[in-house]
Amino acid sequence: MPNISRVTATLPVSTNYLVTLEDDLGHAWSADEPIDVGGANAAPDPTRLMLASLGACTAITLRMVAVRRQWPLADIHVTLELNPNGKPASGNDIVRRIRLEGELNEEQRAQLLKISNACPMHKLLTGEVRVDSSIA
């Protein structure tokens, strides 16, 4: 059987917009909405969670490659913004800025930038996605 990632989002009536998220590996976290749209701002909103997924995936992918190649990569900082110049006429724009620390040469830095575009979340967000929804 293929490795299937599964997340369950539960929103009890008593918590307004505070959603409890649980995955098939036993992790739990939350999502909420900002106060200005009726949430309690008790957790990141869904947009920030999506950006966080891309940032985490980018950093992890770069670390894995650097370790495998024994490159002197130290800290990795990934900053992401959704539509920083306003909502475009079509689609959305994610701006990702990657800061790499360590004694990397220019060729290694260029390779890591190229590799960042191959992280699984980047591929998911830039590829064709189908969502099959139903009411259970």
C-alpha positions, 0 to 999 in steps of 0.5 A, a space after each residue: 500500500 502506498 504511503 498516504 498522508 492523512 490529516 483530520 480537521 475537527 471544528 467543534 461548535 464550541 470553538 468558533 474557528 479554532 480547528 484541531 488538526 491531527 495526522 496519521 502519525 499522531 501529531 496534533 496542532 491547530 488552525 484559527 482565524 485572525 480576530 478581525 475575521 471572527 477568530 481568536 488568533 489562537 493559532 496560524 490561519 490556513 494560509 500561514 500553515 500552507 506557507 509554513 509547509 512550503 518553508 519547512 519542506 524547503 529547509 528540510 530538502 536543502 538540509 538532506 541534500 547538503 548532508 548527503 553531499 557533505 556541504 558546509 551548510 549551517 542554518 537555513 532561513 526560509 521566508 515566504 509571503 503570499 501575494 506581497 504586491 496584492 492579489 494578481 488578476 489570476 492565480 497567486 504569487 508566493 515569494 520565497 526568500 532563502 538565506 543559507 548560512 555556512 561556507 558554501 561556494 557560489 556553485 553550491 548555493 546555485 545548486 541548492 536554489 535549484 533543488 529548492 524548486 524540487 522539494 515535494 511541497 513546491 512540486 505539489 503547489 506548482 503541479 496539477 492538484 485535484 480535490 475530490 470532496 464529498 459529504 460523509 
